[in-house]
């Protein structure tokens, strides 16, 4: 299955980079250098961001679900994505941070703050209702803060500039922006993957994990910090995209036979494939005004979220 996922990922990446072919053919007929420019300067950063962002959402979602021992924990439901958007808005429109790396750091700080609030409000082993309520409260507060920061921003066009970005947008991103998001996100993701065995052991209980030499509290703090860095860096460049971090780990756990830590790698590939498919749908829709990617991911993610809630409710009542 992992080889199949890898093959689907490579095919999706090639399709995302090369489609549609007609503009490339026309550019090549005029000037071969123009076609290369379109591929390298316009399409390559978008493809890299889509693959990297999707993988980050899959890894961080699986890590958070393993840490909270709850399949509903994800970057968007936990409030991390909303917090990262708030941090990026404050950094970009209020602090005047124009450099991509500085904006990525602002997003990481915002995501870290919201995840820390979630741990304080709900606890690491919160039940489903508590986790949902705490995450919803934090996400709503961060969303309201983002709207307020945009409304009071020195630029009167802040709302119009940020609309597409807030719902997820990969268009017109440069290689420098892609590097600023993906380099820190890749480092944080690799460090999360190295903790897969430890996360599997914590599923046996904190007492058992501690008896094996692990430090569950320290591991939880590391997962929160690394997830915040990875998600915050990507959100600051491409905006907040929901449900991928929830959907990908669900399928990843099936491929890892229920091991929450080992689910991170397949969840990363599934997340990248899902986001590639969503962005291809956005590019294929023949509209004058593009639809944000977050709208597409919400359309296929919401039914699964409802199914998860109903399924967990039936388990509790049975």
SERO-485052 format. One record per residue (C-alpha): residue in three letters; x, y, z. Coordinates in steps of 0.001 Angstrom, whole numbers, plus 500000, padded with zeros to 6 digits. Layout:
N
ALAXYZ;...
REM end
This chain:
318
UNK500000500000500000;UNK502849502373500740;UNK504330501707497299;UNK500904502400495802;UNK500655505661497754;UNK504140506644496590;UNK503200505916492975;UNK499990507963493297;UNK501977510798494863;UNK504515510856492030;UNK501793510727489376;UNK499849513485491123;UNK502960515658491458;UNK503748515271487736;UNK500147516066486786;UNK500092519089489079;UNK503321520435487604;UNK502540519837483923;UNK498771520356483628;UNK497386522128481719;UNK499741521343478850;UNK498389523825476304;UNK499980526968477838;UNK503341525179477958;UNK503061524180474297;UNK502175527714473247;UNK505013529176475318;UNK507486526653473917;UNK506448527473470360;UNK507191531140471040;UNK510311530716473140;UNK511651527548474835;UNK512966529705477673;UNK509456531016478334;UNK508105527500478913;UNK510960526803481313;UNK510226530058483120;UNK506576529086483568;UNK507540525698484960;UNK510287526860487322;UNK509023530236488492;UNK505244529738488491;UNK504327526074488695;UNK507207524525490632;UNK506733526645493807;UNK503010525872493783;UNK503599522138493351;UNK506218522059496103;UNK503945523963498472;UNK500963521720497770;UNK502956518517498357;UNK504802519862501387;UNK501750521445503022;UNK499679518294502536;UNK502435516134504031;UNK502798518501506987;UNK499066518379507697;UNK499127514578507576;UNK502142514231509874;UNK501095516882512390;UNK497509515609512439;UNK498665512045513140;UNK501083513251515832;UNK498428515354517574;UNK495907512519517431;UNK498482510182518966;UNK499378512662521694;UNK495776513488522637;UNK494706509855522078;UNK491765511222520117;UNK491009510777516374;UNK489417514230516224;UNK492579516115517151;UNK493948517894514085;UNK495633521223513264;UNK492358522896512239;UNK490043521487514918;UNK492631522092517648;UNK492893525744516604;UNK496509525546515435;UNK495705526654511868;UNK493569529568513095;UNK496289530601515523;UNK498913530451512786;UNK496736532661510565;UNK496363535168513411;UNK500105535195514009;UNK500836535716510311;UNK498293538555510043;UNK499737540344513069;UNK503267539858511777;UNK502489540942508223;UNK500004543790508716;UNK500927545120512157;UNK504619544402512657;UNK505545545000509030;UNK507313541654508579;UNK507684541286504840;UNK510327538559504709;UNK508862535072504137;UNK510945533535506938;UNK509777536172509426;UNK506145535542508453;UNK506709531809508881;UNK508048532452512381;UNK504983534576513181;UNK502689531783512060;UNK504593529242514139;UNK504303531422517242;UNK500548531782516724;UNK500077528034516258;UNK502192527297519322;UNK500137529682521449;UNK496827528081520458;UNK498083524507521000;UNK499389525509524422;UNK495973526957525243;UNK494341523696524134;UNK496508521685526519;UNK495709524085529371;UNK491952524042528701;UNK491365520421527720;UNK494355518481528972;UNK496366515888527064;UNK493895513038527600;UNK490675514967527127;UNK487498513216526095;UNK485996513956522694;UNK483445516517523890;UNK486006518482525918;UNK488524518466523080;UNK485958519629520542;UNK484614522392522775;UNK488064523652523735;UNK489337523502520145;UNK486209525215518835;UNK486491527980521414;UNK490149528580520591;UNK489550528484516818;UNK486639530938517108;UNK488669533275519303;UNK491629533136516919;UNK489318533712513935;UNK487728536704515626;UNK491177538027516465;UNK492245537653512845;UNK489170539555511629;UNK489768542298514185;UNK493445542563513261;UNK492526542902509586;UNK489750545416510293;UNK492046547648512349;UNK495122547155510177;UNK496858550294508881;UNK496142549171505314;UNK492487549754504343;UNK492723546909501797;UNK493866544297504303;UNK490576542382504167;UNK490604542161500374;UNK494269541190500255;UNK493893538454502853;UNK490598536869501759;UNK491945534288499314;UNK494975533613501497;UNK492914532939504630;UNK490980530146502873;UNK494079528623501303;UNK495764529818498133;UNK498862528511496346;UNK498815530858493357;UNK501602533373492696;UNK503991531981495305;UNK507718532303494710;UNK510505529811495322;UNK511689531981498223;UNK508265531767499871;UNK508129528018499294;UNK511563527594500858;UNK510644529777503856;UNK507642527564504550;UNK508943524131503629;UNK512454524162505099;UNK511387524713508750;UNK508312522541508164;UNK510471519721506779;UNK512877519879509729;UNK509991519805512224;UNK508285516970510329;UNK511442514822510324;UNK511783515335514072;UNK508144514317514509;UNK508699511158512457;UNK511627510244514704;UNK509183510165517621;UNK506859507624516017;UNK507968504765518281;UNK507597506911521389;UNK504080507918520326;UNK503188504259519813;UNK504353503491523352;UNK502323506321524861;UNK499206504642523453;UNK499786501948526088;UNK499388504544528840;UNK501655507120530421;UNK502636504792533284;UNK503761502075530881;UNK505622504614528734;UNK507354506052531797;UNK508389502573532949;UNK510077502103529549;UNK512170505224530039;UNK510024507727528181;UNK508988511112529474;UNK505368511574528316;UNK505122515196529427;UNK508306516144527599;UNK507185514183524535;UNK503860516026524525;UNK505583519400524659;UNK507903518383521820;UNK504982517236519648;UNK503127520493520280;UNK506158522652519485;UNK507144520724516344;UNK503567520592515034;UNK503208524333515607;UNK506422525091513708;UNK505460522867510758;UNK501846524036510456;UNK502559527681511272;UNK505253527996508613;UNK502953526603505907;UNK499900528609506970;UNK501873531851506889;UNK502590531338503172;UNK499570529425501828;UNK496809530154504361;UNK494732527868506558;UNK493439524655504960;UNK491085522489506943;UNK490190518792507190;UNK493285517381505466;UNK494976517044508853;UNK491892515199510087;UNK491218512951507098;UNK494753511800506255;UNK495588510318509701;UNK492305508386509738;UNK493360506466506624;UNK496962506393507812;UNK495998504476510958;UNK494256501839508846;UNK497470501307506883;UNK499566501151510070;UNK497166498663511710;UNK496132501115514384;UNK499616502233515473;UNK499269506023515959;UNK502964506817515642;UNK503592504667512579;UNK500576506287510913;UNK502505509556510393;UNK504372508509507239;UNK501360507102505336;UNK499311510068506590;UNK501917512399505073;UNK501592510762501650;UNK497795510679501866;UNK497700514343502912;UNK499896515341499970;UNK497739513343497532;UNK494524514869498893;UNK495847518412498625;UNK497160517799495103;UNK493710516542494087;UNK491997519540495705;UNK494290522047493977;UNK493834520300490622;UNK490068520636491071;UNK490482524350491802;UNK492555524845488664;UNK490105522849486541;UNK487034524905487502;UNK486404527375484637;UNK485582530477486701;UNK486875534033486430;UNK487419534155490200;UNK489353531182491616;UNK487874529151494457;UNK490103528827497551;UNK491539525373498114;UNK490135525305501647;UNK486606525305500245;UNK487290522111498264;UNK488925520319501211;UNK485976521296503431;UNK483496519839500939;UNK484987516347501130;UNK486236516631504719;UNK483009517678506420;UNK481096514426505707;UNK483986512366507095;UNK484147514568510185;UNK480427514059510788;UNK480864510308510295;UNK483693510228512847;UNK481601512090515424;UNK478614509772514899;UNK480823506688515016;UNK482468507788518267;UNK479092508624519769;UNK477796505138518942;UNK480844503591520590;UNK480255505593523770;UNK476545504772523971;UNK476921501078523119;
REM end
